[in-house]
Amino acid sequence: MISLNTNLQRLFAAAQKPVKLGIGLMSGTSLDGLDVALCKFTGSGLNTQFELVQFKTVPYGDEFKNEIKQVFSRKLVDLEKLTLLNAYIGSFHAELILECLAGWKVAAADVDYIASHGQTIYHAPQSLHGIAGYPNATLQIGDGDHIAVKTGILTISDFRQKHLAAGGEGAPLALYGDVILGSQTGQNRILLNIGGIANLTYLPADSDATAVMCTDIGPGNTLIDAACQLYFEKAYDEDSAIALSGSVNGALLTALLNHDFFNQPLPKTTGPELFNLAYLQHAQQQSATLNIAHADIITTLSAFTAQTIANAIGLFNINSGLRLFASGGGAHNPFIMRYLQKLLPHVYIGNTNELGIQPDAKEAILFALLGNEALCGQPIKIGNNPQVLMGKFSFPV
């Protein structure tokens, strides 16, 4: 009789539980904080049922943000700093998890797994890096073993590498969770997430899996936030106060939209490696708008985000009955949402609360769901997307 080691015994026991308690972690490109979602899951795949038990965004302090910015979205970095941060972030996230569990009065021993996205440092699809002979690539740091050992909880991490290995671009991974949690036969839906980068999943009314589309669209909040920090010393444009005080500059908006990325076929991925302050400065130079009012820059960047979303949705050629459900920080931006509704008068625009998914928690929930799939699911075929289960397992001992 073959005897399994203790870790594998615990893994199999967790996989066979009818109800699993898992934590999903998301730390996005906006660097605003760590989203921690405690979820219950029953079943897997299209039979999944979930409950959001607790959710909290733990804000990052300026010191931590500045540490990350030293290696974030840069072609040249200090290799020692990158190495140290990989271990440090894993340990730091573990501390935040334990603080959340203590506040929620939940014992670590009662949690079956943690699903950690990690911190994206550099996203490099071949379409962006353009280096012959090199594949699509992406890098997230925040080592899963450090989380597992410090919390005592089985940890699943580094989800994007399997997607890359199977021929994808490593993003957006929202596809799998959106199909499982957001599909509704008889209703054409778009699940839109406006984080640092905006992405969407199109879910057709006929539930035809081959027609499902998940793609990055372009900038969400990343350019707006960067410009707010540069010109107003604000982390972001709270309640669109700055955008609503300015005017859209048509010449700058046209220049911002003038990039080959927007002509590439769907699906595609991108990141702050493209949409950054250098991109804005180039557009200002091309449109002779270097000296416009700073508020007008924020207004125009907000319109840019809405316009790229509307343009992408227009590619689906659905003239009536389309329902859009938004999530992410941009869903709280009144200017973006109103501008988007003006551009898409025939589309119903709401948020994912209507689907039972708290908008701010959505991405953390989706990673908790990917963790559940890694434990007990089967690869799902959705269009031409990689048919894989993602995530690497780290044991506490």
C-alpha positions as CSV (number, residue, x, y, z in Angstrom):
1,M,0.0,0.0,0.0
2,I,1.4,3.4,-1.0
3,S,1.6,5.9,1.8
4,L,1.1,9.6,0.9
5,N,3.0,12.3,2.7
6,T,1.0,14.5,5.0
7,N,0.9,17.4,2.6
8,L,-0.7,15.3,-0.2
9,Q,-3.2,13.8,2.3
10,R,-4.3,17.3,3.3
11,L,-4.5,18.3,-0.4
12,F,-6.7,15.4,-1.3
13,A,-8.9,15.9,1.8
14,A,-9.4,19.5,0.9
15,A,-10.2,18.7,-2.7
16,Q,-12.9,16.2,-1.7
17,K,-14.7,18.5,0.7
18,P,-18.2,19.4,-0.5
19,V,-17.9,23.0,0.7
20,K,-14.5,24.7,0.6
21,L,-13.5,27.9,2.4
22,G,-10.9,29.8,0.3
23,I,-9.2,33.2,0.3
24,G,-8.6,35.1,-3.0
25,L,-5.9,37.7,-3.1
26,M,-5.6,40.5,-5.7
27,S,-3.0,43.2,-5.9
28,G,-3.4,45.1,-9.1
29,T,-1.3,47.5,-11.2
30,S,-2.9,50.5,-9.4
31,L,-1.0,49.5,-6.3
32,D,-3.7,50.8,-4.0
33,G,-3.8,47.8,-1.7
34,L,-4.4,44.1,-1.3
35,D,-7.9,42.8,-1.9
36,V,-8.7,39.9,0.4
37,A,-11.9,37.9,-0.3
38,L,-13.0,35.0,1.9
39,C,-15.3,32.8,-0.1
40,K,-17.3,29.6,0.3
41,F,-17.5,27.3,-2.8
42,T,-19.7,24.4,-3.6
43,G,-19.1,22.3,-6.7
44,S,-16.8,23.4,-9.6
45,G,-16.9,24.4,-13.2
46,L,-20.3,25.5,-14.5
47,N,-21.9,24.0,-11.4
48,T,-20.1,26.3,-9.0
49,Q,-22.0,28.1,-6.3
50,F,-20.2,30.7,-4.2
51,E,-20.8,33.0,-1.2
52,L,-18.7,36.0,-0.4
53,V,-18.2,35.6,3.4
54,Q,-15.9,38.5,4.1
55,F,-14.0,41.1,2.0
56,K,-11.5,43.8,2.8
57,T,-9.1,46.0,0.8
58,V,-6.0,46.6,3.0
59,P,-4.5,49.9,1.7
60,Y,-0.8,50.0,0.9
61,G,1.3,52.7,2.6
62,D,3.4,55.1,0.6
63,E,6.6,53.4,1.7
64,F,5.4,50.0,0.3
65,K,4.2,51.6,-2.9
66,N,7.5,53.3,-3.5
67,E,9.3,50.0,-3.0
68,I,7.2,48.4,-5.6
69,K,7.6,51.3,-8.0
70,Q,11.3,50.7,-8.1
71,V,10.8,47.5,-10.1
72,F,7.3,47.9,-11.5
73,S,6.9,48.1,-15.3
74,R,10.5,49.0,-15.8
75,K,12.8,47.4,-18.4
76,L,15.9,47.9,-16.2
77,V,15.7,47.2,-12.4
78,D,18.0,46.4,-9.5
79,L,18.1,42.6,-9.5
80,E,18.8,42.4,-5.8
81,K,15.8,44.6,-5.0
82,L,13.6,42.4,-7.2
83,T,14.8,39.3,-5.5
84,L,14.2,40.7,-2.0
85,L,10.8,42.0,-2.9
86,N,9.7,38.5,-4.1
87,A,10.2,37.2,-0.6
88,Y,9.1,40.3,1.2
89,I,5.8,40.7,-0.6
90,G,4.9,37.0,0.0
91,S,5.6,37.5,3.8
92,F,3.9,40.9,3.9
93,H,0.7,39.5,2.2
94,A,0.7,36.6,4.7
95,E,0.7,39.1,7.6
96,L,-2.2,41.0,6.0
97,I,-4.1,37.7,5.6
98,L,-3.6,36.8,9.3
99,E,-4.7,40.3,10.3
100,C,-7.9,39.9,8.3
101,L,-8.7,36.5,9.7
102,A,-8.2,37.8,13.2
103,G,-10.5,40.7,12.5
104,W,-13.1,38.3,11.1
105,K,-12.6,35.8,13.9
106,V,-11.9,33.0,11.5
107,A,-9.2,30.4,12.4
108,A,-6.5,29.8,9.8
109,A,-7.1,26.1,10.3
110,D,-10.6,26.5,9.0
111,V,-9.4,27.9,5.7
112,D,-8.8,25.3,3.0
113,Y,-6.6,27.3,0.7
114,I,-5.3,30.7,-0.4
115,A,-5.3,31.7,-4.0
116,S,-2.7,34.5,-4.6
117,H,-2.4,36.5,-7.7
118,G,0.8,38.1,-6.6
119,Q,2.0,41.5,-7.7
120,T,2.5,42.0,-11.4
121,I,5.9,43.5,-12.1
122,Y,6.1,43.3,-15.9
123,H,3.7,42.1,-18.5
124,A,5.3,41.3,-21.9
125,P,3.1,39.8,-24.6
126,Q,5.1,39.2,-27.8
127,S,2.9,41.8,-29.5
128,L,4.4,44.4,-27.1
129,H,8.0,43.3,-26.7
130,G,8.5,42.4,-30.4
131,I,11.7,40.4,-29.8
132,A,12.0,37.6,-32.3
133,G,12.3,34.1,-30.9
134,Y,10.9,35.1,-27.5
135,P,7.4,34.1,-26.3
136,N,4.6,35.8,-24.5
137,A,5.7,36.4,-20.9
138,T,4.6,38.0,-17.6
139,L,6.0,38.2,-14.1
140,Q,4.2,38.3,-10.8
141,I,6.1,38.3,-7.5
142,G,5.1,37.5,-3.9
143,D,6.3,34.0,-3.3
144,G,3.6,31.5,-2.5
145,D,5.8,29.4,-0.2
146,H,6.2,32.4,2.1
147,I,2.5,32.8,2.3
148,A,1.9,29.1,3.0
149,V,4.5,28.8,5.7
150,K,3.6,32.0,7.5
151,T,-0.2,31.4,7.5
152,G,-0.1,27.6,7.8
153,I,-2.6,27.5,4.8
154,L,-2.2,25.6,1.5
155,T,-1.4,28.3,-1.1
156,I,-2.0,28.3,-4.8
157,S,-0.2,31.0,-6.8
158,D,1.5,32.0,-10.0
159,F,-1.7,31.3,-12.1
160,R,-0.6,33.1,-15.2
161,Q,2.3,30.9,-16.2
162,K,0.2,27.9,-17.2
163,H,-1.9,30.1,-19.4
164,L,1.3,31.3,-21.1
165,A,2.7,27.8,-21.4
166,A,-0.5,26.6,-23.1
167,G,-0.3,29.4,-25.7
168,G,-2.1,32.3,-24.1
169,E,-0.8,35.7,-23.1
170,G,-1.3,35.2,-19.4
171,A,-4.2,37.6,-19.3
172,P,-7.0,38.4,-18.8
173,L,-7.8,35.5,-16.6
174,A,-11.2,36.9,-15.7
175,L,-12.6,34.8,-18.6
176,Y,-12.9,31.6,-16.6
177,G,-14.6,33.1,-13.6
178,D,-16.8,35.4,-15.7
179,V,-18.1,32.4,-17.7
180,I,-18.7,30.3,-14.5
181,L,-20.3,33.1,-12.4
182,G,-21.7,35.6,-15.0
183,S,-23.3,33.7,-17.9
184,Q,-27.1,33.9,-18.4
185,T,-28.8,32.1,-21.2
186,G,-31.1,34.4,-23.1
187,Q,-29.1,37.6,-22.3
188,N,-26.1,39.1,-24.1
189,R,-23.8,40.3,-21.3
190,I,-20.5,42.1,-21.0
191,L,-18.7,42.0,-17.7
192,L,-16.4,45.0,-17.7
193,N,-13.6,45.5,-15.2
194,I,-12.0,48.9,-15.0
195,G,-8.8,48.5,-13.0
196,G,-5.4,49.9,-13.9
197,I,-6.1,48.3,-17.3
198,A,-9.7,47.8,-18.6
199,N,-10.8,44.4,-19.7
200,L,-14.1,42.8,-20.7
201,T,-15.7,39.4,-21.1
202,Y,-18.5,39.1,-23.7
203,L,-21.0,36.3,-22.8
204,P,-23.4,35.6,-25.6
205,A,-27.1,35.0,-25.0
206,D,-27.0,31.5,-26.7
207,S,-24.3,30.4,-24.2
208,D,-22.1,29.4,-27.2
209,A,-18.7,28.9,-25.6
210,T,-17.0,29.4,-28.9
211,A,-18.3,33.0,-29.1
212,V,-17.2,34.0,-25.6
213,M,-14.5,36.7,-25.8
214,C,-12.3,38.0,-23.0
215,T,-9.8,40.7,-23.8
216,D,-7.9,43.7,-22.5
217,I,-9.2,46.9,-24.0
218,G,-6.7,49.6,-23.0
219,P,-6.1,51.9,-20.1
220,G,-8.6,51.9,-17.2
221,N,-7.3,54.0,-14.3
222,T,-3.6,53.7,-14.9
223,L,-3.1,56.9,-17.0
224,I,-5.6,58.9,-15.0
225,D,-3.9,57.9,-11.7
226,A,-0.4,58.6,-13.0
227,A,-1.4,62.1,-14.2
228,C,-3.3,62.9,-11.0
229,Q,-0.1,62.0,-9.0
230,L,2.1,64.1,-11.4
231,Y,-0.1,67.2,-11.7
232,F,-2.2,67.2,-8.5
233,E,-0.3,65.1,-6.0
234,K,-3.4,62.9,-5.6
235,A,-3.4,59.1,-5.8
236,Y,-6.5,59.2,-8.0
237,D,-9.4,61.4,-9.2
238,E,-11.8,60.9,-6.3
239,D,-15.4,61.2,-7.4
240,S,-14.1,62.6,-10.8
241,A,-13.7,66.0,-9.1
242,I,-10.9,66.9,-11.4
243,A,-12.3,65.5,-14.6
244,L,-15.6,67.2,-14.0
245,S,-13.8,70.6,-13.6
246,G,-12.1,70.4,-17.0
247,S,-13.0,69.9,-20.7
248,V,-12.2,67.2,-23.2
249,N,-9.5,68.3,-25.6
250,G,-10.4,66.8,-29.0
251,A,-7.0,67.0,-30.5
252,L,-5.4,65.2,-27.5
253,L,-8.1,62.5,-27.5
254,T,-7.6,61.8,-31.2
255,A,-3.8,61.5,-30.6
256,L,-4.3,59.1,-27.6
257,L,-6.5,56.9,-29.7
258,N,-3.9,56.8,-32.5
259,H,-2.0,53.7,-31.7
260,D,-1.6,50.3,-33.4
261,F,-2.8,48.5,-30.3
262,F,-6.3,49.6,-30.9
263,N,-6.3,48.1,-34.4
264,Q,-5.1,44.7,-33.2
265,P,-7.7,41.9,-33.4
266,L,-9.3,40.6,-30.2
267,P,-8.3,39.1,-27.9
268,K,-5.2,41.0,-26.8
269,T,-3.5,42.1,-23.6
270,T,-1.6,45.2,-22.5
271,G,-0.4,47.0,-19.4
272,P,1.3,50.1,-18.0
273,E,4.4,49.1,-20.0
274,L,2.5,50.8,-22.9
275,F,0.0,53.1,-21.3
276,N,2.1,55.3,-19.1
277,L,3.2,59.0,-18.8
278,A,5.5,58.6,-21.8
279,Y,2.5,57.5,-23.9
280,L,0.6,60.7,-22.7
281,Q,3.6,62.9,-23.4
282,H,4.0,61.5,-26.9
283,A,0.3,62.1,-27.6
284,Q,0.6,65.7,-26.4
285,Q,3.6,66.3,-28.6
286,Q,1.7,64.9,-31.6
287,S,-1.4,67.1,-30.9
288,A,0.5,70.2,-29.8
289,T,-1.3,70.1,-26.5
290,L,1.7,70.2,-24.1
291,N,0.5,73.5,-22.5
292,I,-3.2,72.7,-21.9
293,A,-4.6,73.0,-18.4
294,H,-3.9,70.0,-16.2
295,A,-7.5,69.5,-15.4
296,D,-8.2,69.2,-19.1
297,I,-5.6,66.4,-19.3
298,I,-7.4,64.4,-16.6
299,T,-10.8,65.0,-18.3
300,T,-9.4,63.9,-21.7
301,L,-7.7,60.8,-20.2
302,S,-11.0,59.9,-18.5
303,A,-12.8,60.3,-21.9
304,F,-10.0,58.2,-23.5
305,T,-10.7,55.3,-21.1
306,A,-14.5,55.5,-21.9
307,Q,-14.0,55.8,-25.6
308,T,-11.7,52.8,-25.9
309,I,-14.2,50.7,-23.9
310,A,-17.1,51.9,-26.2
311,N,-15.0,51.2,-29.3
312,A,-14.3,47.7,-28.2
313,I,-17.9,47.0,-27.3
314,G,-18.9,48.3,-30.7
315,L,-16.9,45.5,-32.4
316,F,-19.5,43.0,-31.1
317,N,-22.2,44.6,-33.3
318,I,-25.1,44.1,-30.8
319,N,-27.6,46.9,-31.5
320,S,-30.1,46.1,-28.7
321,G,-30.5,44.1,-25.6
322,L,-26.9,44.2,-24.5
323,R,-26.4,44.5,-20.7
324,L,-23.1,45.6,-19.2
325,F,-22.0,45.0,-15.6
326,A,-19.0,47.0,-14.4
327,S,-16.5,46.3,-11.6
328,G,-13.2,47.7,-10.4
329,G,-12.2,51.1,-9.3
330,G,-13.3,52.7,-12.5
331,A,-16.8,51.6,-11.9
332,H,-16.8,54.3,-9.1
333,N,-15.7,57.0,-11.5
334,P,-18.8,59.1,-12.3
335,F,-17.2,60.8,-15.3
336,I,-16.2,57.5,-17.0
337,M,-19.5,55.8,-16.4
338,R,-21.6,58.8,-17.6
339,Y,-19.4,59.3,-20.7
340,L,-19.6,55.6,-21.4
341,Q,-23.4,55.7,-21.2
342,K,-23.5,58.6,-23.5
343,L,-21.4,56.7,-26.1
344,L,-23.5,53.6,-25.7
345,P,-27.1,54.8,-25.3
346,H,-28.5,51.4,-26.4
347,V,-26.6,49.5,-23.7
348,Y,-27.9,48.9,-20.2
349,I,-25.1,49.8,-17.8
350,G,-25.1,48.5,-14.2
351,N,-22.6,46.9,-12.0
352,T,-21.8,43.3,-10.8
353,N,-23.8,43.8,-7.6
354,E,-26.8,42.8,-9.8
355,L,-25.1,39.5,-10.3
356,G,-24.4,38.9,-6.7
357,I,-20.7,39.9,-7.1
358,Q,-19.5,42.8,-5.1
359,P,-17.7,45.1,-7.7
360,D,-14.7,45.9,-5.6
361,A,-14.2,42.2,-4.6
362,K,-14.7,40.7,-8.1
363,E,-11.1,40.1,-9.0
364,A,-10.2,38.6,-5.6
365,I,-13.3,36.4,-5.9
366,L,-12.2,35.3,-9.3
367,F,-8.8,34.2,-8.0
368,A,-10.5,32.3,-5.1
369,L,-12.6,30.6,-7.8
370,L,-9.5,29.7,-9.8
371,G,-8.1,28.2,-6.6
372,N,-11.2,26.1,-6.2
373,E,-10.9,25.0,-9.9
374,A,-7.2,24.0,-9.3
375,L,-8.3,21.9,-6.4
376,C,-11.3,20.1,-7.8
377,G,-12.2,21.3,-11.2
378,Q,-11.6,20.1,-14.8
379,P,-10.2,22.2,-17.6
380,I,-13.0,24.1,-19.4
381,K,-13.0,24.6,-23.2
382,I,-14.0,28.3,-23.9
383,G,-13.4,29.3,-27.5
384,N,-9.7,29.3,-28.5
385,N,-8.6,30.0,-24.9
386,P,-6.2,27.6,-23.2
387,Q,-8.0,24.6,-21.7
388,V,-6.0,24.4,-18.5
389,L,-6.2,24.4,-14.7
390,M,-3.9,27.1,-13.4
391,G,-1.8,27.6,-10.2
392,K,1.1,26.2,-8.4
393,F,0.7,24.5,-5.0
394,S,2.8,25.6,-1.9
395,F,2.4,23.5,1.3
396,P,2.8,25.0,4.8
397,V,5.4,22.3,5.8
